Amino acid sequence: MVIGIAKRTRTALIILVALAFVVTTLGEAQAGTFQIPPKGDKKIKIGVLDLITSIEVSALANNWYRKWAKERGWDLQVFDMGFDYAKSQTIMDNMITAGYDGIFVNWVDFKYYPQQVMKAYQKGIPVQGIACGNNVPGVISQGISPDMADGSLSALYLTTKLREGDKILAFFDPRVSDNVFRWAAAKVVLDMYKFKIYQELNYPGSGDPSQVCYDMVKNALLGDTKKEIKGIWTSWEGYGIPAARAAVDMGRKEIVVVTNDATSNTLKALREIPTLYASADQDYDAANWTLHLFKNLDTIFAGKPFKDGDIWFSNPYLYTKDNLPPLGYYYNPMGYKGRPPDFK
């Protein structure tokens, strides 16, 4: 269970390479400068394409959007896809036709609606995304999740709690790029330390994702009559919490569950669920990465040139049972006194 200095060094290198690889996987942004006439006194309308508004990270992001929009006197409307990717093209087309001045996209891969992104670009409507996978032509800016680093960090923590050769159960959604990136990095770490993959479970694309994860993990544990599964790696907090609960409900409190992303419910679960041990996250920086999108629009709507393909990310942080922030807070590198409020 003890990791030597050399081993830690190799892992640090993996994470640094992973961070670099995330940027290269985003694809080439369109070359050029986006510029439109100044908006002047026009009433600004912003539309948000959201994968599923019922999840905590969406509530966090959308409430920050509302705050920044209200400060500017802009209107903002969120459109919920309900995890149905088939709706993305229609919702995007509707926003473009309705004359929205800008569009934000929350965690919906651009690959599902590339023609609409380019149509918006050509009409002078800036499209910006948060964790939307590979860029496509027409994307003005994207705040990426440092997915390869997240996957590496969560998997690395798992290796410190188990023994080499132990078997790991994994759960992720292969349709979502950040899930795929995270699992790719996690597999590198697990393979490097000679852990074995007992089974890869995938969200099938229908049904409540957290409930589906709970049921599938529970079934896997039912079939694990020899109790070979020692750890569970999940790509997202919406899978991590139910996976941890499934382990408890099956009487498998020895299992170590790790996940990625950590909004307030996950921090609560880290305190309360004995099988949930860690989560790699950057949601603590939601105020900044949402504000970044609005500052870009401030520049664009003033009629100033904006270089296409702006890509940026927040540094990852690994929450564990041993380093949780005070109740009611996320991790804050600047300390907790005078910290702005977190939206529920």
C-alpha positions, 0 to 999 in steps of 0.5 A: 500500500505504500508508494515509493518516491519513484512511483510518486514521481512517475505518477506526477509525470502521467498527470502532467502529460495528461493535462497536455493531452487534454488540450491536444484532444480538443481538435484544431479550433477554426483559424481567425477572429470573431467580430460582430458590430457592437450591441449597444443598448440592445437587450441581450438574450443568452440561451443555455443548452444543458444536458440535464438540469436536474444534476447538481453541477448544472444547478451550480453552473446555471445559477452562476450564469443567472447571477452574471446575467442579472448583473449585466441586465441580460436575459438568460434561459436554460433549455434542458435536453433531459439526457436526450442527445437527439434534442440538441440539434432542434434546441440549437436551431430554435435558439438560432432562429429566435435570435439569441445573442449568445449560446452557452452549452453545458457538457453536451458534446459538440459532435452531436450538432456541428452544423448548428454551431457553424450556423450560429457562427455565421450568423454572428452568434458566439457559441461557448461550451463547458466540458463539451469534448472535442471542438468543432469549427465555430466554437468561440471558447470552451472551458474544458474539464481537465479530464485526463488529470481527473481520471489519473488523480482518482485512479491514483488515490484508489491504488493507494487504498488497495493492493497491486493485483486487486480487481476494479469495477468501472462505470462510465458513459462512453457517449460523453467525451469527458467520461471517455477521457477520464477512464482512458487516463484511469486505465493507464494508472491502474494498469501501471500499478498492475490492477485488474479490471473486473468489469466495465459497466456503461450507462446505456443512455436511458433511465435515471443515470444514478439509479441505473448505475446503482442497479448495475453496480448492485447486480455486479456485486451480486455476481461477485460471489468470491468478493473479488471486487475491491474498488470501484472507479466512476467517471462522475459524481452522479455515478460515484454516490450510487455506486458507493451506496450499492456497495454499502447496501450489499454489505461490501463496506470494504470496497473503496469507491472513487469518482470525479466532480464534487458539488455539495451533495458529493462532499456530504456523501464523502462524510456520510457514506463509508465506501465513498473515499475520494473525488477529483474535481474543479467545480470549486472554481465554478464562479470563475469558469462561468464568469470567463464566458461572460467576460468573453461576451463583454468583449464580443458585444462591445464590437471588439475582435475575439480570437477563435477557439479560446480554450482554458481550464481550472486546476483539478483538486482531489477531495478525500475523507481526510481533506474536506473543507468546512461544512457549506464550502468547496475547496478554496485555494484563497481560504474560506473567510469572505468567500462568495456564496455557493448556489444550491 
